[in-house]
């Protein structure tokens, strides 16, 4: 199938349109959630990542944030500085490497966790409505986009 044929395939067109509409809605959700805390979209995404990992008992370092959210070292550091200024996270010595710091949510930051959990629960409810094969296909598509550097859909500050 040629690129032109793919663009005219109603199923592929509907999938692409749904993906773009999802990204617009997703960015709006992040923007509104961040606005309540005076955070950018990326600031809110970093806070949500730290909260999710912390709730799983994982230690989060700045490099983990950079890798997970595809941020530059300077970008991640700036966002963490802002989160720390707003008393949503704090930097603590990392047990495994005295040069590294772990990023830990504060009590105030943890209060945001309920909002993140609600959003996650909504996703899990939707995921329950599809078959495991459909969910696998969804993950393959997103992994393929990420692997091919399709980051133009990711928000950048």
C-alpha positions as CSV (number, residue, x, y, z in Angstrom):
1,X,0.0,0.0,0.0
2,X,1.5,3.3,-1.0
3,X,1.6,6.4,1.3
4,X,-1.2,8.0,-0.7
5,X,-3.3,4.9,-0.4
6,X,-2.7,4.7,3.3
7,X,-3.8,8.4,3.7
8,X,-7.0,7.5,2.0
9,X,-7.7,4.3,3.9
10,X,-10.6,5.1,6.2
11,X,-9.5,2.8,9.0
12,X,-6.0,4.3,9.1
13,X,-7.3,7.8,8.7
14,X,-9.7,7.2,11.6
15,X,-6.9,5.8,13.7
16,X,-4.6,8.8,13.0
17,X,-7.4,11.3,13.6
18,X,-8.3,9.6,16.9
19,X,-4.6,9.7,17.9
20,X,-4.3,13.4,17.1
21,X,-7.5,14.2,19.0
22,X,-6.3,12.1,21.9
23,X,-3.0,14.2,22.0
24,X,-5.0,17.4,22.0
25,X,-7.2,16.3,24.8
26,X,-4.3,14.8,26.7
27,X,-2.3,18.0,26.5
28,X,-5.4,20.0,27.6
29,X,-5.7,17.7,30.7
30,X,-2.0,18.2,31.6
31,X,-2.3,21.9,30.9
32,X,-5.3,22.3,33.2
33,X,-3.8,20.1,35.9
34,X,-0.6,22.0,35.8
35,X,-2.3,25.4,35.8
36,X,-3.8,24.7,39.2
37,X,-0.2,24.4,40.5
38,X,1.3,27.0,38.2
39,X,3.2,24.3,36.3
40,X,3.9,23.8,32.6
41,X,2.7,20.6,30.9
42,X,6.2,19.1,31.3
43,X,6.3,20.1,34.9
44,X,3.1,18.3,35.6
45,X,4.3,15.3,33.6
46,X,7.5,15.1,35.7
47,X,5.5,15.4,38.9
48,X,3.1,12.7,37.8
49,X,6.1,10.5,36.9
50,X,7.7,11.0,40.3
51,X,4.5,10.3,42.1
52,X,3.8,7.1,40.1
53,X,7.2,5.7,40.6
54,X,7.3,6.6,44.2
55,X,3.9,4.9,44.7
56,X,5.5,1.7,43.3
57,X,8.4,2.0,45.8
58,X,10.8,3.0,43.1
59,X,13.6,5.5,43.7
60,X,13.6,8.2,41.1
61,X,16.8,10.0,39.9
62,X,17.0,12.9,37.5
63,X,18.4,10.6,34.8
64,X,15.3,8.4,35.2
65,X,13.1,11.4,34.6
66,X,15.2,12.4,31.6
67,X,15.0,9.0,30.0
68,X,11.3,8.3,30.7
69,X,10.1,11.7,29.5
70,X,12.8,12.3,26.8
71,X,14.0,15.6,28.4
72,X,17.4,17.2,28.1
73,X,19.6,17.3,31.2
74,X,19.1,21.0,31.5
75,X,15.4,20.7,30.9
76,X,14.9,18.1,33.6
77,X,17.0,20.0,36.0
78,X,15.0,23.2,35.4
79,X,11.7,21.5,35.9
80,X,12.9,19.8,39.1
81,X,14.1,23.2,40.3
82,X,10.6,24.6,39.8
83,X,9.0,21.6,41.5
84,X,11.4,22.0,44.4
85,X,10.7,25.8,44.6
86,X,7.0,25.0,44.8
87,X,7.7,22.4,47.5
88,X,6.2,19.6,45.5
89,X,9.4,17.5,45.5
90,X,12.8,17.5,47.2
91,X,16.2,16.2,46.3
92,X,17.7,13.7,48.7
93,X,21.1,11.8,48.6
94,X,20.8,8.6,46.5
95,X,22.0,5.6,48.6
96,X,23.7,3.9,45.6
97,X,25.8,6.8,44.4
98,X,26.8,9.7,46.6
99,X,27.0,12.0,43.5
100,X,23.4,11.3,42.5
101,X,20.3,12.6,44.1
102,X,16.9,11.0,44.3
103,X,13.7,13.1,43.6
104,X,11.1,12.5,46.3
105,X,7.6,13.9,46.5
106,X,6.9,16.1,49.5
107,X,3.7,15.9,51.5
108,X,2.3,18.8,49.4
109,X,3.4,17.0,46.2
110,X,1.8,13.8,47.4
111,X,-1.5,15.5,47.7
112,X,-1.5,15.7,43.9
113,X,-1.2,11.9,43.7
114,X,-5.0,11.4,44.0
115,X,-5.5,13.3,40.7
116,X,-2.9,11.3,39.0
117,X,-4.4,8.1,40.4
118,X,-7.9,9.1,39.1
119,X,-6.5,9.7,35.6
120,X,-4.7,6.3,35.7
121,X,-7.8,4.6,36.9
122,X,-9.8,6.1,34.0
123,X,-7.2,4.7,31.6
124,X,-7.4,1.2,33.2
125,X,-11.2,1.2,32.9
126,X,-10.9,2.0,29.2
127,X,-8.2,-0.6,28.8
128,X,-10.6,-3.2,30.3
129,X,-12.9,-2.7,27.4
130,X,-10.5,-4.0,24.8
131,X,-9.0,-7.4,24.3
132,X,-5.5,-8.2,25.3
133,X,-4.6,-8.5,21.6
134,X,-6.0,-5.0,21.0
135,X,-4.0,-3.6,23.9
136,X,-0.9,-5.3,22.6
137,X,-1.4,-3.7,19.2
138,X,-1.9,-0.3,20.9
139,X,1.3,-0.7,22.8
140,X,3.2,-1.8,19.6
141,X,2.0,1.3,17.7
142,X,3.1,3.6,20.5
143,X,6.4,1.8,20.9
144,X,7.0,2.1,17.2
145,X,6.3,5.8,17.2
146,X,8.7,6.2,20.1
147,X,11.4,4.1,18.5
148,X,11.2,6.0,15.2
149,X,11.7,9.3,17.0
150,X,8.1,10.5,16.5
151,X,8.3,13.0,19.3
152,X,6.6,15.8,17.4
153,X,3.5,14.8,19.3
154,X,5.2,15.2,22.7
155,X,4.9,18.6,24.4
156,X,8.1,20.6,24.9
157,X,8.6,23.6,27.0
